[in-house]
Amino acid sequence: MKKDKMPEMKGIKKEMALLFVFIALVVGFLGGVVFSAYKLNTTIQPAVAPPHDHATDAQISAVEETVAKDPKNTEAWIELGNLRFDARNIDGAINAYETALNLQPDNANVLTDLGVMYRKKGQPKEALALFQKAQAINPKHEVSLFNSGVVLMHDLNQPEAAKAAWEKLIQLNPTAKTPSGESVKDLIQKMK
């Protein structure tokens, strides 16, 4: 009696068929991971400031030298704050932004960046006060208005106040988007 041999599939051996099935499973799994990561990225983002370039130690040192030589150079203090912001040096960024604001107190962008740093430091009430001050200076300042909503929603548990802030943002800019690219209108819809 002959041993039963595994019949070959027409044109494809069993090992190849199993390899194709394994590859399909891996591709499906990776596709699911990518899709999940994409969907998770559409959630409300933390308070943000406009993006700055990535800071290097050399850049920070150069700007520190500039402010040491010219302590009234507002733009250099702002740049130092931005570089420290990017380097995740919260206290250093706060110091630089506060120094810049002592020289130029009505700068809504710097107030917003400082607010983001205070939120990162775990002081949301201080952050919100800075965002509101930026809005008082420039009622059309979109970033501070968006960040007010983020702090109200996530840190102070005031979803209705957050919604009101974001609705005001939509009145200013109907196409406003979150840092992840989601429409603020869609964000408000998800709250309902």
Helices and strands as residue ranges (DSSP letters): H 14-40, H 57-69, H 74-86, H 90-103, H 108-120, H 124-137, H 142-150, I 151-155, H 159-172, H 184-191
